[in-house]
Amino acid sequence: MSRKIKLIWDFRGPEALPTAKHHAIHLKEFAVKEKLSYHQVDVTQHSEYFAIAFIVVDEKDMLTYRDALKPHRGEVAP
């Protein structure tokens, strides 16, 4: 079974959450436009001034997403 990778973009400041939500829209649009599969696109607010947008993809597709979208970091998804 293939691993899933969570690619993450960090947003900080008073507009962190709305910016992360907007970024998540573009993540979905990219996947549809490029006909790439993904498991989840979502946003998590960690504090008032810190939020993340993320996409969970199969490890085989990770390089395509990484090279095109330049995430801030990544981790193995649960």
C-alpha positions in Angstrom: 0.0 0.0 0.0 1.3 3.4 -1.0 2.0 6.1 1.7 0.0 9.3 1.7 1.9 12.6 1.9 0.5 15.8 3.4 1.9 18.9 1.7 1.6 22.0 3.9 1.6 25.8 3.4 1.9 28.0 6.5 0.1 31.3 6.8 0.7 33.8 9.6 -0.8 37.1 10.7 -4.3 38.4 11.3 -5.4 37.2 7.9 -3.9 33.7 8.2 -7.2 31.8 8.2 -8.9 33.5 5.2 -5.6 33.3 3.2 -5.3 29.6 4.0 -8.9 29.0 2.9 -8.3 30.9 -0.3 -5.1 28.9 -1.0 -7.1 25.6 -0.5 -9.4 26.6 -3.3 -6.4 27.0 -5.6 -5.0 23.6 -4.5 -8.3 21.9 -5.6 -8.3 23.9 -8.9 -4.8 22.8 -9.7 -5.6 19.1 -9.1 -8.6 19.3 -11.3 -6.9 21.2 -14.0 -3.9 18.8 -14.1 -6.1 15.8 -13.7 -4.3 14.7 -10.6 -5.8 12.6 -7.7 -5.8 13.7 -4.1 -7.3 12.5 -0.9 -8.1 15.7 1.0 -7.7 19.4 0.8 -8.4 21.3 4.0 -7.4 24.1 6.3 -6.4 24.0 10.0 -6.3 27.0 12.3 -3.7 26.5 15.0 -4.1 29.9 16.6 -5.5 33.3 15.9 -2.4 34.2 13.9 -1.4 30.9 12.4 -3.3 28.6 9.9 -2.3 26.0 7.4 -3.6 24.9 4.0 -2.8 21.3 3.1 -3.4 18.6 0.4 -3.0 14.9 1.0 -1.7 13.0 -2.0 -0.3 9.6 -2.8 3.5 9.4 -2.6 3.7 8.6 -6.3 2.2 12.0 -7.1 4.1 14.0 -4.5 6.9 15.2 -6.7 4.5 16.6 -9.3 2.7 18.6 -6.6 5.9 19.6 -4.9 7.6 20.9 -8.0 4.6 22.8 -9.3 3.2 24.3 -6.0 6.3 24.7 -3.7 4.8 23.7 -0.3 6.5 25.0 2.8 6.8 21.5 4.2 5.5 18.0 4.1 4.9 15.0 6.3 3.7 11.4 6.0 -0.1 11.6 6.5 -1.8 9.3 9.0 
